[in-house]
């Protein structure tokens, strides 16, 4: 971890002059009711037409889908930085608004078929996708044996180990997606934990020395249809450069029908294997199948950046702590046209030009307060989220405030385009002291606070708040509402499901005439009030006892205390 930047206490003479000495001394109210009313006085600065204008800009074809390292990515970052400056938000990185970082771009060439020793084969795209996992130009499997490893999980706190100390080095591991969800007494029941994420499964397989891993896709276990996997894994895949950690040769997904056929070619039934995997007593099953495969890849070093702004706090005791407000600015770029006139630009209007718009509006509003908040607020428009939360992961490795000084993360990833809602979905409800903050805001604005409506899909681990959670920072992901005012019951959920099925990670995710912005205004206001309460609170936010990330918070605070006792106060 590098030394945090020196936080500017004043930015732009006009901003300092506007605040004035008396206002800086006050730092705004800390008591909940007064703080909410104080922050709400600038909520009128959040305007639907301005939100729409940001989305129209970033989701236009001119930005070509904002893939990392592209001209559209550079243009988006520069445009966002200019908007932060216009809002009198200070540069938040070492040398301006951008925190640059490098990615390795890996473009895998899939073979015409993937053959197996039983005579079975699977077709690229329609039946499998795969990537070179070793960040080199060639990945090779030579007669590698396939082993079914159930869910591919080692979780001692749940007394669960799918590997049972068996040596899987050099093997290709076939595994189920998700984690054991059928029993509330196992793991978290229907609520997915990180053990159920595909990234965890590849990481664990690599740590155990496997040569490859194949995850069996189903729509219920993934939370999205096969077309999302195919789209997301086609074209360049971006990674933070390896730093000596173990890596797979081949990382792959396979469709459920193709998996059934492959297993049947060796006399196995997928349903029987799934049933066996539902027991703590499960042990890896050699499948009697081997495979040889060579994958070639084009490698490229890609430069991208997070865009960081900071509004310095004014409380002498708290200004070196921060609230980090995030949204990712990247999307999937351009595909390859299969026919003349085909739309191949993945504009990413909802995902996540809406989130960028919300953060920029929130920044403008909070900068317009009569006096700054007690804690500093970092506005982090992060890159490379679509490739595995890489921008926020880089920030977490190189934070501008020590993790023990980051009070919380407030994240926006897809902000309501369907209208104002009676409820607010808080992904992460039940995990931390942020529950109380969000409940106070919900009561103030007259909305019902709800937890994740799709807990089985693991949304907490699929957006940037997860990168902060891994370094111990409690996070709140505000996901709008489903009870849309003046719409029949179930209408909001129907629209969300339609978006996931039809538009998520597709070229059709574009700004449309039927988008409604009063809900986005309402949700951004909710984020403004939430951020301000966190910034004004006397105490740092904390995880609930026993939460999976509580130990990381304890470690961060202990590290901070050690640094301070040695005379270094980051």
Residue pairs with C-beta under 8 A, 6 or more apart in sequence:
1 397
1 398
1 399
1 402
2 398
3 570
4 399
4 400
4 401
4 402
4 405
4 570
5 92
5 93
5 94
5 400
7 310
7 312
7 313
7 319
7 320
7 376
7 400
7 401
8 90
8 91
8 310
8 312
9 312
9 314
9 319
10 16
10 312
11 88
11 89
11 90
11 91
11 312
12 88
12 90
14 88
15 88
15 367
19 314
19 370
19 371
19 372
23 370
23 371
24 314
24 371
24 372
25 314
26 371
27 313
27 314
27 315
27 371
27 372
27 373
27 374
27 536
28 35
28 38
28 39
28 369
28 370
28 371
28 372
28 373
28 374
28 532
28 536
29 35
29 38
29 536
30 374
30 536
30 537
30 538
32 440
32 533
33 444
35 532
35 533
35 536
36 440
36 441
36 444
36 529
36 532
36 533
38 369
38 532
39 366
39 369
39 528
39 529
39 532
39 533
40 444
40 525
40 529
41 369
42 365
42 366
42 368
42 369
42 528
43 365
43 525
43 528
43 529
45 361
45 364
45 365
45 368
46 361
46 362
46 364
46 365
46 521
46 524
46 525
46 528
47 361
47 521
48 517
48 518
48 520
48 521
49 517
50 357
50 361
51 354
51 357
51 358
51 361
51 517
51 520
51 521
51 524
52 357
52 511
52 515
52 517
54 83
54 353
54 356
54 357
54 360
54 361
55 349
55 353
55 354
55 357
55 511
56 511
57 63
57 79
58 66
58 76
58 79
58 329
58 348
58 353
58 356
58 357
59 347
59 348
59 349
59 353
59 509
59 510
59 511
60 347
61 345
61 347
62 72
62 75
63 72
63 75
63 76
63 347
64 70
64 71
64 72
64 333
64 334
64 345
65 72
65 331
65 332
65 333
65 334
65 345
65 346
65 347
65 348
66 72
66 73
66 76
66 329
66 330
66 331
66 333
66 348
67 73
67 236
67 330
67 331
67 332
67 333
67 334
68 103
68 105
68 238
68 302
68 304
68 330
68 383
68 384
68 387
68 390
69 103
69 105
69 238
69 300
69 302
69 303
69 304
70 333
72 333
73 304
73 330
73 383
76 329
76 330
77 98
77 304
77 305
77 307
77 329
77 381
77 383
80 97
80 307
80 329
80 356
80 360
80 381
81 96
81 97
81 98
81 307
81 309
83 360
84 97
84 307
84 309
84 360
84 363
84 379
85 97
87 309
87 360
87 363
87 364
87 367
88 367
89 309
89 310
89 311
89 363
89 367
89 379
90 309
90 310
90 311
90 312
91 97
91 308
91 309
91 310
92 99
92 308
92 309
92 310
92 378
92 379
92 380
92 400
93 99
93 306
93 308
93 400
97 307
97 308
97 309
98 305
98 306
98 307
98 308
99 305
99 306
99 307
99 308
99 394
99 395
99 398
99 400
100 303
100 304
100 305
101 240
101 303
101 304
101 305
101 306
101 383
101 391
101 394
101 398
102 240
102 241
102 301
102 302
102 303
103 238
103 239
103 240
103 241
103 301
103 302
103 303
103 304
103 384
103 387
103 390
104 135
104 238
104 239
104 240
104 241
104 242
104 299
104 300
104 301
104 302
105 236
105 237
105 238
105 298
105 299
105 300
105 301
105 302
106 131
106 132
106 135
106 236
106 237
106 238
106 239
106 297
106 298
106 299
107 235
107 236
107 237
107 297
107 298
107 299
107 300
108 130
108 131
108 132
108 237
108 295
108 296
108 297
109 295
109 296
109 297
109 298
110 124
110 125
110 129
110 130
110 295
111 124
111 293
111 294
111 295
112 124
113 121
113 122
113 123
113 124
114 121
114 122
114 124
114 128
114 130
114 291
114 293
115 121
115 291
115 292
115 293
116 146
116 262
116 265
116 289
116 290
116 291
117 289
117 290
117 291
118 262
118 265
118 266
118 288
118 289
119 265
120 261
120 262
120 265
120 289
122 128
122 254
122 258
122 262
123 258
124 130
125 230
125 234
126 230
126 255
127 254
127 255
127 257
127 258
128 214
128 252
128 253
128 254
128 255
128 258
129 229
129 230
129 233
129 234
129 252
129 253
130 233
130 250
130 251
130 252
130 253
130 295
131 233
131 237
131 250
131 251
131 252
131 295
131 297
132 138
132 139
132 249
132 250
132 295
132 296
132 297
133 139
133 202
133 206
133 212
133 247
133 248
133 249
133 250
133 251
134 247
134 248
134 249
135 239
135 241
135 242
135 247
135 299
136 297
136 299
137 296
137 297
137 298
137 299
138 294
138 295
138 296
138 297
139 249
139 250
139 293
139 294
139 295
139 297
140 249
140 293
140 294
140 295
141 172
141 211
141 212
141 249
141 250
141 291
141 292
141 293
141 294
142 292
143 290
143 291
143 292
144 170
144 171
144 172
144 211
144 212
144 290
144 291
144 292
145 170
145 171
145 172
145 286
145 287
145 289
145 290
146 171
146 172
146 173
146 174
146 214
146 286
146 287
146 289
146 290
146 291
147 168
147 171
147 172
147 173
147 174
147 284
147 285
147 286
147 287
148 173
148 174
148 175
148 263
148 268
148 273
148 277
148 284
148 285
148 287
149 162
149 163
149 168
149 173
149 174
149 175
149 205
149 284
150 162
150 175
150 176
150 273
150 276
150 277
150 282
150 284
151 162
151 175
151 176
151 178
151 179
151 180
151 195
151 196
151 201
151 277
152 162
152 163
152 173
152 175
152 176
152 201
152 204
152 205
152 213
153 160
153 161
153 162
153 179
153 180
153 195
153 200
153 201
153 204
154 160
154 161
154 162
154 163
154 204
155 161
155 187
155 195
158 186
158 187
159 280
160 180
160 186
160 187
160 280
162 175
162 277
162 282
162 284
163 208
163 284
164 282
164 283
164 284
166 283
166 284
167 209
168 205
168 208
168 209
168 210
168 284
169 208
169 209
169 210
169 211
170 209
170 210
170 211
171 210
171 211
171 212
172 210
172 211
172 212
172 213
172 214
172 250
172 291
173 205
173 210
173 212
173 213
173 214
174 213
174 214
174 216
174 254
174 259
174 287
175 201
175 205
175 213
175 214
175 215
175 216
176 215
176 216
176 221
176 274
176 277
177 196
177 198
177 201
177 215
177 216
177 217
177 218
177 221
177 222
178 192
178 196
178 221
178 222
178 456
178 458
179 187
179 192
179 193
179 195
179 196
180 186
180 187
180 278
181 187
181 189
181 190
181 192
181 196
181 456
182 278
183 189
184 190
187 193
187 195
187 196
188 455
190 455
190 456
191 452
191 455
191 456
192 455
192 456
192 457
192 458
192 461
193 458
193 461
193 548
194 200
194 458
194 461
194 466
194 548
196 458
196 461
197 458
197 461
197 462
198 215
198 253
199 388
201 213
201 215
202 213
202 248
202 251
205 212
205 213
205 248
206 213
206 245
206 246
206 247
206 248
207 246
209 246
210 248
211 248
211 249
211 250
212 248
212 249
212 250
212 251
212 252
213 248
213 250
213 251
213 252
214 252
214 253
214 254
214 259
215 252
215 253
215 254
216 253
216 254
216 256
216 259
216 270
217 226
217 229
217 253
217 254
217 255
217 256
218 256
219 225
219 226
220 456
222 228
222 229
222 457
223 454
223 456
223 457
223 458
223 459
224 457
224 500
224 504
225 501
226 255
227 506
228 504
228 505
229 253
231 332
231 335
231 346
231 505
231 506
232 332
232 386
232 505
233 253
234 335
235 332
235 333
235 335
235 336
236 300
236 302
236 333
237 387
238 302
238 384
238 387
238 388
238 390
239 387
239 388
239 390
240 390
240 393
240 394
250 293
250 295
254 262
256 270
259 270
260 270
262 289
263 269
263 270
263 273
263 287
265 289
266 287
266 288
266 289
267 288
268 285
268 287
273 285
276 282
276 285
304 330
304 383
304 384
304 391
305 383
306 380
306 381
306 382
306 383
306 391
306 392
306 394
306 395
307 329
307 380
307 381
307 382
307 383
308 378
308 379
308 380
308 381
308 395
308 400
309 363
309 378
309 379
310 322
310 376
310 377
310 378
310 379
310 400
311 363
311 366
311 367
311 372
311 373
311 376
311 377
311 379
312 319
312 372
312 376
313 319
313 320
313 321
313 322
313 372
313 373
313 374
313 375
313 376
313 377
313 535
314 371
314 372
314 373
314 374
315 374
315 375
318 374
318 375
319 374
319 375
319 376
320 376
320 401
320 405
320 569
321 375
321 376
321 401
321 405
321 406
321 407
321 540
322 375
322 376
322 377
322 378
322 400
322 401
322 405
322 406
322 407
323 375
323 376
323 377
323 378
323 406
323 407
323 408
323 409
323 410
323 531
323 534
323 535
324 377
324 378
324 380
324 401
324 406
324 408
324 409
324 410
324 468
324 473
325 359
325 362
325 363
325 377
325 378
325 379
325 380
325 409
325 410
325 411
325 412
325 527
325 531
326 359
326 380
326 381
326 382
326 392
326 409
326 410
326 411
326 412
326 464
326 465
326 468
327 352
327 355
327 356
327 358
327 359
327 381
327 382
327 411
327 412
327 413
327 464
328 352
328 355
328 356
328 381
328 382
328 383
328 384
328 385
328 386
328 391
328 392
328 413
328 463
328 464
329 352
329 356
329 381
329 382
329 383
330 348
330 383
330 384
330 385
330 386
330 387
330 391
331 346
331 347
331 348
331 351
331 352
331 386
332 346
332 348
332 386
332 505
333 345
333 346
334 344
334 345
334 346
335 344
335 345
335 346
335 507
336 344
337 344
343 507
343 508
344 507
345 507
346 505
346 506
346 507
346 509
347 353
347 507
347 509
347 510
347 511
348 509
349 509
349 510
349 511
349 512
350 414
350 417
350 499
350 503
350 509
351 413
351 414
351 504
351 505
351 509
352 385
352 412
352 413
352 414
353 511
354 412
354 414
354 415
354 417
354 520
355 411
355 412
355 413
355 414
355 415
356 381
357 415
357 520
358 412
358 415
358 520
358 523
358 524
358 527
359 379
359 381
359 412
360 379
361 524
362 379
362 524
362 527
362 528
362 531
363 377
363 379
365 528
366 373
366 377
366 528
366 531
366 532
373 532
373 535
373 536
374 535
374 536
375 407
375 534
375 535
375 536
376 401
376 535
377 531
377 535
378 400
378 401
380 392
380 395
382 391
382 392
382 395
382 464
383 390
383 391
384 390
384 391
384 394
385 391
385 392
385 413
385 463
385 464
386 505
389 463
389 464
389 466
389 467
391 464
392 464
392 466
392 467
392 468
393 467
395 467
396 403
396 467
396 468
396 470
396 471
399 406
399 471
401 570
402 556
402 559
402 560
402 563
402 570
403 471
403 472
403 473
403 556
403 559
403 560
404 472
404 556
404 557
404 559
404 560
404 561
405 560
405 570
406 468
406 473
407 473
407 534
407 535
407 537
407 540
407 541
408 432
408 434
408 473
408 474
408 475
408 476
408 534
408 541
409 464
409 465
409 468
409 469
409 473
409 474
409 475
409 476
410 475
410 476
410 478
410 527
410 530
410 531
410 534
411 463
411 464
411 465
411 475
411 476
411 477
411 478
412 478
412 524
412 527
413 463
413 464
413 477
413 479
414 479
414 480
415 480
415 519
415 520
415 523
415 524
416 480
416 481
416 519
416 520
416 522
416 523
417 515
417 516
417 517
417 519
417 520
418 480
418 484
418 492
418 495
418 496
418 516
418 519
419 484
419 485
419 486
419 487
419 492
419 516
419 518
419 519
420 484
420 485
420 516
420 518
420 519
420 521
420 522
421 447
421 480
421 481
421 482
421 483
421 484
421 485
421 492
421 519
421 522
421 523
422 447
422 448
422 481
422 483
422 484
422 485
423 447
423 448
423 449
423 450
423 481
423 482
423 483
424 438
424 442
424 447
424 448
424 449
424 450
424 478
424 480
424 481
424 523
424 526
425 450
425 451
425 452
425 453
425 478
425 479
425 480
425 481
425 482
426 434
426 435
426 438
426 449
426 450
426 451
426 452
426 476
426 477
426 478
426 479
427 451
427 452
427 459
427 460
427 463
427 465
427 476
427 477
427 478
427 479
428 434
428 452
428 460
428 465
428 474
428 475
428 476
428 477
429 435
429 438
429 449
429 450
429 451
429 452
430 451
430 544
431 460
431 474
431 543
431 544
431 547
431 549
432 474
432 475
432 541
432 542
432 543
432 544
432 547
433 474
433 539
433 541
433 542
433 543
433 544
434 474
434 475
434 476
434 534
434 541
437 476
437 530
437 533
437 534
437 537
437 541
438 449
438 476
438 530
439 449
440 533
441 526
441 529
441 530
441 533
442 448
442 449
442 526
444 529
445 522
445 525
445 526
445 529
447 481
447 526
448 483
450 481
450 482
452 459
452 460
452 479
453 479
453 482
453 493
459 477
459 479
460 466
460 469
460 477
463 477
465 475
465 476
465 477
466 475
468 474
468 475
469 475
469 549
469 552
470 549
470 552
471 552
471 556
472 543
472 549
472 552
472 553
472 554
472 555
472 556
472 557
473 553
473 556
474 541
474 542
474 543
474 549
474 553
476 530
478 523
478 526
478 527
478 530
480 519
480 523
481 492
481 519
481 523
482 492
482 493
482 496
483 489
483 492
484 491
484 492
484 495
484 519
502 508
503 509
534 541
542 550
542 553
543 549
543 550
543 553
544 550
560 570
563 569
563 570
